[in-house]
Amino acid sequence: MASLKLPEIVPSPNTDTERLRNAFQGIGTNEKELILVLGHRNAQQRREIRETYQKLYNESLLDRLQSELSGDFRNAIVLWTCDPPERDAKFARDALLQILVEIACASSPNHLMAVRQAYCSLFDCSLEEDILTKILVGLVSSFRHDKVTVNLEVAKSEAEKLHEAIFVWILSTRNVFQIRETFASYKQLYGKTFEELTSLLNVVVWCIECPEKHFAKVTDSS
């Protein structure tokens, strides 16, 4: 994925806001101008632009984008303009199992907490309340440590527990690096990968063992 390219001198939020406002004027919206502004600002800068737009024109920039644009371009630019936690919260609201697992397993603990807070703020209910299966509740409601710490004995012990299908607690509480080691120990002990236990958890395992391969597979199939 290409890196976001920022201009050498980033205009002030006021200047960017005025450019966006002008892009909405006249017959048809100047989509190229929207891309030049919003497509070349980082998350913090886009947040400042949204806040400035609200103050100057007493309307939501996101609402204006919704009304001015249509189709896939509207969806893309609205989601891009949102804060990352808000964007993931919107995905989680209407997502299939795969998206929920990606947010829960491929995000840092701090980002996951921010997504849960944004979800509650946007939809007046907790993310947990909208998730039906026990495994997903366990994944999104826990806060795992994000440090590279591995205990080989714990991995072997929990590989045995996985063989007995006692896995929800392990996936919900252990850090990603510990879970990876447990998967490896499970394969050594029982001659098969944890993925083979149940198709429901395949996406979870891919996200934890190798997020890059998982997202490559998702991209190829989309």
Summary of the structure (lengths in Angstrom):
residues: 222
radius of gyration: 21.3
end to end distance: 16.0
largest distance: 68.4
contacts: 617
relative contact order: 0.08
helix: 72%
strand: 0%
